[in-house]
Amino acid sequence: MRYNTAIMQLRERYYHTLSRIPSALWLIGALLAATLLKVSLLLADAIPFNSDEAIVALMARHILQGERPIFFYGQAYMGSLDAFLVAFGFWVFGEHIWVIRLVQSALYLGVIATTAQLGKELLGSQRVGLVAAWLLAIPAVILTLYTTVSLGGYGEALLLGNLLLLLGMKILNALKSEAPPPLWQWSLWGALAGLGLWVFGLTLVYSIPAGMVLFWYLWRWQKPVPRMKAAVFLLLGAFVGALPWISYALSHDVTVLLAELGGGALAGAFPNHWLVQLWEHAWTLILFGSTALFGLRPSWGIRWLALPLLPVVLVFWMAVVVHMGGRLRREQNQRLGAGLLIGVTITLGLGFVFTPFGGDPSGRYFLPVYIPMALFAAEFLLWLREQQGRWVWVLLGLVIGYNLWGTLQSVALNPPGITTQFDHVAQVDHAYMDELIEFLQANGETRGYANYWISYPLAFRSSEELIYIPTLPYHEDFRYTARDNRYAPYTKMVAESERVAYITSNHPALDDWLRAQLDGLGVEYLEHQIGDYHLFYGLSRPVRLPSFDQTAAARSLECVRYADKIEK
């Protein structure tokens, strides 16, 4: 009995001590945990440097050289803000890959801090925000991945989205209390929404629901003159924030820009009837999006993570979804804030199902949902604590431990490591990139042709001495899009070269096709293998194959195979 009493006293003293720790220290702890995780991943070289990130790096270098791109090279739906931030990092620290990850990590710390504030402002609980911050500090592997590498604007989109919700809630609270919000707040909210439109159209999942609620409350406001002023200032702010997007639209075809915003880049990849597409997108959302979002699988593969704990975590997130679904039905404080968070989730779900973005199985477009889910999970845990006692913190520890386990499990399987590539053919092992660069330089092969996943990392890591434009396919079925060739000056440099080579990766069928083409032209050449890279070099004369034609290539490849079969 004395032993049990002593244990109870120690436990009470422990929880009393925890309750006296200032909130700022809990938040600082979460930020330090997030920083430690990212630094550890970078030191372990667990995240490969792929082509999309290389394009951001090249844009940043070109910005320092005087270029001023408005959009991500070859994609007019992601603005160049990310490249400008990386350019600043390059200017301060030099042109290193780790600088790109430093910029992304700094943005993510801002996401964690603003999420903690969202708990207080939108759900009325500082504790909710702090628990959510810890869920974000050691998150599912998909969030760790896309907030460490740069793909052009995910970190900025998440941070801008949190700011839109925070400022929108501040304005709504003022409207509800009949106190007119300052006009600068309306203007700032509009500027953030406009900036988000340019930075990454994904921010529309924040600005659409928040904007609809703002205009609804503004319309119901009983003071017509301030109402008109507020609307004008909001629209002016949106115009200023979206000025890069608008200026580009005025000098280019605006219909193309709108198509890009709506997923036009992916539309051609899914030619099914629109009803079939809706069905496929819905199943992608349920099967692939949710499992990646909850950390049950890596976004680049179909395999379960941390299997012993998976059932517990799955049940936990299902309970959070149920809690989230019933949140608006209960008469509670902060129903409006909860409604904004749910509105973000619903808007993203509808956008995913009804646009071509729904064909992407990686789950990356669900990143904005992770923040509302973390907040509702924190609220659910605190509710459980009131009902069942402090044992629920064990459940929080299990969820965080599960996320960490899944991350470490992904690190251990390297290659591919924690990668942005969900097509195994595109998971090129760049550990041999330095050897490739040395070989090409030693043999004078500075220009040529490759696939998308080789071209841009090679260009950046060789300081643009080695330019190989991506005119070759990487898909096993020979699918190819001219959008892979992102930077026109590179095309001109290769066209003017008197010597070219070819580099493929993980594609024996393409190698057969290239041999057939070169043999048919009577061109002598050498071959060499370096890791995943296969080189055709030392051509007796420069051969510039026309823009890749999938049908013609497949037909000629079949002819080669048929001839080989007859010969055998």
N, C-alpha and C positions, 0 to 999 in steps of 0.2 A: 504493500500500500504506500509506504514512504517513497519507494522507488517511482511508482506511478505519479505520485504527487510532485516529486522533484522534476520528472519529465514534463508534466503539465506546466510547472512554473517556468522552466527553461523555455518551453515553447511560447508561453505568453510573453516572456521577456524578449524573445527573439522577434516575434511579430510586432511588439511595441516599438522595438528599435527600428525595424523596417519602416513602420508608419511615420517615424520622426525624420526619416531621410528626406531632405528637400526635393521637390519635384524636379528642379533643375538638374540635380545629380542623377536622377533616374534617366532623364533625357540625355545627359552627357554620357552616361554609361551605354545607352543604346547607340549613340553616335560613335563612341569608341569601339564598340563591338562590330559595327558595320565597317568601320575603317580597318580594323584588324583582319576581318574576313577578306576584304578586297586586297589588302597588302599581301596576305598569305597566298591568295590565288595568283597574284602577279609574280611573286617570288618563285612559286612552283611552276611558272610558265604553263599554266593549265588552260589558258584561253588563247587559241590561235589567232593570228593576225590575218584576217580574211579580206576579200576584195572590197566589200562595201566600206569597211573601215579604212582600207587603203585609199579609197577615193576621197574620203573626208581628209585624210592626211595630205594627199596631193593637193586638194583644194586649199588647205591651210597654207601649204608651201607656196602655191601660186598667189594667194592673197598677200603674203609677205613680199612677193615679187611684183606686186602692183595690180593683179587682176581683182575684179570685184564681181564674182558670180552671185546671182540672185537666188538660184536654186541649186540643189544637189545635181551634179553632172548627170545628165540624161534622165532626170526624174523631176518634172515640174510640179510635184506636190509636196516636196520637202525643201524648206528654205535653207539658206546657207548660214544661219546663225551659228549652228554647231561648228562649222568650219571656221568661222571668225573667232569663236572662243578658243578653238584649238590653235589657231594662228597666234593668238595672244600667248598661249602657253608655249608654243614654239619660240616665240620672240624672247620669252623670259628664260626658258630652260634649254632651248635647242630642239632640233627636230628628232625626237625619239618617240617610239611607240608608247612607252610608259606615260608620256605627257598626255596623250589622248585619253588614256584610262584615268589619269589624275583629274582631268576636266570632268569626265563623266562621274567619277566618284564624288567630286565636290557638289555637282548638281544633285546627286542622290542624297547626300547629307541634308541638302536643302529640302528635298522631298520628305525625308523623315521628320525634320523639325516642323515643317508646315502641317504634316499629318497629325503630329501631336497637338498642334493648335486647332486642327479641324475637330478633334474629339471634344475640345472645350467649347468651341463656337457653334458647331452644328449639332452635337449630341449632348451638350450641357454638362460634360464631365471631363475634368482634367485627367482623371485616372484612366478613362477610356483612351484618351489620346496617348498617354504614356505606355499603356500596354500595347496599343497598336504600333507605337514606335519600335518596341522590341520585336514584334512580329515582322516588321519591315527590316530590322537590323540583321536578322538571320532569316531571310525569306526563302521561298521556293526557288529552286535553281534557275527557273526561267527569269525571274526578276533580277537575280544576281547577275545573270548573263547580260541582259539588255540594259542594265544600268552600270555596266563596267566597260563594255565595248561601245563603240560609236557606230551607229547605223544612220546617222543623220539628224536625229532629233527626238528620240524617245525620252531621254532624260529631261530635256527642255519641255516636252509636252506634259510630262507628269508634274513638273514643278509649276508650270503655267496653269495647269488644271487646278491644282490645290489653291493657288492664289486667286483664281477666278471664283472658286467656291467660298473662300474666306471673305473676300471683298463683297461678293454678292450677298452673303449672309449678313454682313455688317449693314449693307444698304437696306435689306429687307427688314431687319430689326428696327431700323430708324423709321421706315415707312409704317410698320405696324404700330409704333408708338406715336404716330402722327407728328414726328419731328423730321422736318425735311433734311435729307442727307446733303452734305456739301456737294456742290456741283463738280468739284474735282474728283470725288469718288465715282460719280457716273462716268466722267471722262476717262478716268484710269481703268475702270472695268472695261469700257469699250476698247481702250488701247490694248489691254491684255488679250481680249478676244480677237481683235484684228491681228495682233502680233502672232497669236497662236495659229490663226488661219494660214499665215505665211510660213511659220516655222514647221508646222506639221498639221495636216488636216485632221489628225486624230483628236486634236483639242476640241473639235466640234462636239464631241460627246460630253464635254463640260459646258461649253458656251450655249449649246442649244437648249438643254433643260433649264439651266440657270437663267438664260436670257428670256425664256418663255415665262418663267415665274416672275422675273423682274418687271417685264412689261405688263403682266397681269395685275400686279400690285400697283404699278404706276398708273394703269388705266382706271383702277378703282379709287385712286387718290382723289380727294375732294377739292383739291386746289389746282385749277386748270393752268394757271400761269406757271407756277413752279414745275408742273407736270410737263409742259411743253419745253421749258428750259432744260429739264433733266434729259428728255429724249434727244434734244439737239446736241447737248454735250456728250451724251453716250455715243451718238452716231459720229460726231466729230472725232472722238477718241478712237473709235473703230477705224475710221478712215486713216488716221495718222498711223495707227498700229499696223494696218494692212497695206501701207503705202508701197512697200516693195512688191507685194502681190499685185496691187492695182497697176503700178507702173509697168510691170511685165505684161499684164493683160492688155494694156493699151498699145503696147508695141508688138504684140504677137496675137495669134488667134485665140480669143478668149474661150471659144468652145473647146479647144484642145486643152486649155488650162483647167476648165471645169471637168472635162472628161478625166484628166489626170487626178483631180481631187476626188472623183467618184470611183477610182480604181480602174481607170482605163488601161493602165499598164498590165493589169492581170486579166482583163476581159477576154483577150484572144486565147488565153490558155485554157479556158473552160467553155467550149463551144456547144454544150448541151442546151436543150430547150430550157426556157427560164423557169418552168415549174420543176423540172428535174434539178436545176441549179439550186432553187430554194430548198428542196428536200435535202440535197447533198450538203448545203451550207448549214442547215439545221443540225444534221447529224455530225458534221465537223465540229460545230459549237459544242454539242453534248459530249461526244466521244473524245475529241482531240483537245479542244479549247479548255474544257473544265479540268481534264486530267493533268494537263500541263500547268494550269493556273494553280491548282491545289498542290502541285509538286509531286504528284503520283508517278509521273514519268518525265524524262527530259524532253525539252521541246524539239529536239533533233532526232528522237528515236522512239521506238515502240517497245519499251521494256520498263518493268516496274522498279521503283526505287525504294530502298530501305523496307523490304517486304515484310519483316516481322511487325513493324509499327504501322504499316499501311492501313489495315482495317480500322485501327483506332482513329487515325487521322481522317480517314474517309468519313467515318461516323461523325466525327467532330464537325467537319465542314458541312455535312448534310444538316446537322443540327443548327449551324449558323445560318444556312440558307432558309430553314424553316423560321428561325427567329427573325431574319430579315424580311421574310414574306409577311409575317404578322405584325411587323413594327408599326405600320401606318393604321392598323385596325384598332390598336390600343390607344386609349386616351392618355397620352403621356406628353410631357414637355418636349420641346424640340422636335415636334413632328415635321415641321417644315424642313429642318436641317436633314433629318433622316430621309425625307422625300427627295431632297436634292441628290443625296448619295444614291438612292435607288433609281432616280431619274438618269444618272450617269450610266448605271448598269443597264437599264432598259434601252437607252439610246444606243449604247454600243452593241447590244445584242441585235437590235433591229438593223443597225447599219451593217453588221457582219452578215446577217442572213440575206439582206436585200441588195447588197453590192458585191462586186467581184472580189472584194477582200475576203469574203467568206470561203474562198477556195484555198486559203492558206492554212495548212494544218498545224503550223508551228505553235500557235497560241500567243504569238507576240502582240497581236492586236488587242488582246485581253488585258494587257498590263494595267490600264486605268481602273479595271474592276478590282484589282488586288487591294487597292487602298480602301474603298468602301468595305470590302470583305474583311480586311484587317480591323477596321473600326467596329464593324458589327460583331466580329469575333471577340474583340475586347469587351464590348458591351455585354455580350452573352456570358463571357467568363465572370464578369463582375456581378451579373445577375445570379449566376450559379453560386458564387461565393456567398451571397446573401442567403441563398436557399439551403446550401449544402455545407458551407464552411470553407475553410482555407485550403482544403485538399485540392481545390480546382487549380491551384498554382502548379500542382504536379502535372495537370493536363496541359497547361501552358508550356511547361518545360518539355513535355513529350512532343508537342507540335514544333517547338523551336529545335529540339534535338533531332526530330525527323527531317526537318529542312537541312540541318547541318549534315546529317548522315547522307542524305541524297546528294548533296553538293560534293562531299568527299568521295562518295562512290563514283560520281561522274569524273572527278579529278583523276581517280585511280585508273580509269579506262582512257588512257591517252597514248596514241591518238584514238578517237578524234578530240578528246578533252571536252571542255565546255565550249561547244561550238554553235555558231549561228546557222550551220548547214544541216538541213534535215534530209537532203538527198545524199546517199552514201557516196555516189560518184563525185559529188562536189566537195567531199571531205578530203581535200588534198593535204597530205602531211608536209607542211612547210619547214620541217626541221632540217631539210636538205637545201633550203633556199640559198644559204651562203655558198655551198658547194656548187650549186647551179650558176650563181653569179660568177664565181671564179672560173668555171669552165667556159662560159660564154665569153667572158673578157679575154681569157687566154687564147681562144680560137677566133677572136675578132667578130663574133656573131652578135652585134649590138642591135640589130633590127630584125623583125619577123612577125610571126603570127602565132597566137596561142588561144586558150579559152579564157573566159571571164575570170575564173578563180586563180589564174596564174598571172595575167597581164598586169594588174594594178599593184599587187604586193611586190612583184618584180620591179616595177617602175619606181616605187617609193624606196624600197630597200637598196636599190642600186643608184639612188640619187638621180634617177631619170637618165642614166647612161644607157640602160637596156630598155628599149621600147619594143614591146610585142603587143600588137593590137588584137583584141579578142574577136576574131572572125571565125573561130572554130567552135563547134558545139561541145557540150560536156554531157548532155543527156544521152543515155544509152540508145534511145530511139531516134537520135540525130536531130531532135528539136533544137531550133536555134532562133534567136530574135536579134535583129539588128540593133536593138536598144542596148545590147551588151557593150557595143562600141561607143563609149560615153564621151570621149574627148577628141574633137576633130583635129587639133594640131598633131596629135600622135599619128593619126592616119596619114597626114601629109608627110610626116617624117619618115614613115615606113615606105610610102610610095616613092620618095626621092632617093631611097637607099639603093645602092648597086649590089647589095648582098643581103639575103634574107634567110631565115631558118624557121623551123616549125617546132612548137613544143605542145605535146598533149599530156594528158594525165588520166590514168585509170580507164582507158578507153581503147581496148585492143581492136575493136571493129573500126574505129576511126583510123587507127594506125594502118590497118589493112587498106583502107580507102586511100590514104595518102600515098602508100607505096604504089598502089595501082595507078594513081594519077601521075606520079613522078616517073614510074617505069614507062607508062604510055607516052610520055613526052620525051623519053630518051635522056632523062636527066640523071646524072650520077650523084650519089649522096652517101652520107655516113649516118649511122644511128648510134645513139648512146643513151643509157638509162641511168638516171640519178634519183634514187628514191622513187617517188610517184611520178617523176617527170620523165617523159620519153622525148628525145630530141632527134629531129631530122636536120642535119647541118652539113656544111661543106658542099652545098649544091654546086654543080658544075656551071650553072647559070641561074640567075634569079628567076624564080617561078612565083607568080602572083595569081593564085587561084581566085576566081571570081567570088563574089559574095556567096556565102554558103547556101546551097539549095538543098533542103532536107530530102525532097523527093528524088532529085537527080542523084544525090549522094547514095541514098538507099538503093536506088536502081543499079548504079554502077557497082556498089558493094555486092549486091546479089550476083551480078555478072562475074565478078572476081571469084566469089565462092563457088559458082557453078563451074567456072573454068578449072578451078582447083580440084573440084570433085571429079570432073572428067579425066583430068590428068592422073589422079590417083587410081 
